[in-house]
């Protein structure tokens, strides 16, 4: 099983570890594309703070992120699972997983990134600020920059098993499974069910969507479930106590769309 996650906007500090070693990152087929983004981002942030702030879409209060980007080559690196924070990662709770679940997390979780393309949670990276929605002056829109490299690297990473795609739309645009691989891919939408005037009404949640997805991933890792196809994932999630509604796609070569229904959001 390969689980595709979005990064977090906020990130933990880099710390004092050894600096980034780009050649050590997973998915070496992305190396050239990573180097291009890293080179331009560092140069931009070192040369022109105001331009960098505009390009990265940062407020004046976040100007410190520009200095962070300028020092990416020498900053300390930590496992990506320690760098990414926020609602989804808090609910996932990587640091509190038992050793077996932690091994499964290292093998199955892939975090998408505007700067790195995609990394595994054990890959050592520095803290940075560069979303997939950024348009660099030289390379252009990062979503488009990553499409060809991702198309070459991701099918091999996915192997022959299930792909659980929990990315937000900006990161999903960088790579979309196709053909047979799409047919064993599942996306998840979180719906909040409420009783209003005696009638159940459902709404799409945003903030709590991330927390629910984090809990889903944690439950799968802790249980050791190994679904290989979307239909098996539906069964595994139901066994874990989640309310899941799903229908097989109308045509072959399309992802499954799963609705996870929650009555309480927290």
Secondary structure, 3 states (H helix, E strand, C coil): CEEEECCCCCECCCCCCCECCHHHCCCHHHHHHHHHHHHHHHHHHHHCHHHHHHHHCCCHHHCHHHHHHHCCCCCECEEHHHHECCHHHHHHCHHHCCHHHHHHHHHHEEEEECCCEEEECCCEECCCCCCCCCEECCCEEHHHHHHHHHHHHHHHHHCCCCEEECCCHHHHCCCCCCHHHHHCEEEEEEEEEEEECCEEEEEECCHHHHHHHHHHHHHHHHHCCCCCCHHHHHHHHHHCCCEEEEECCCCCCCCEEEEEEECCCC
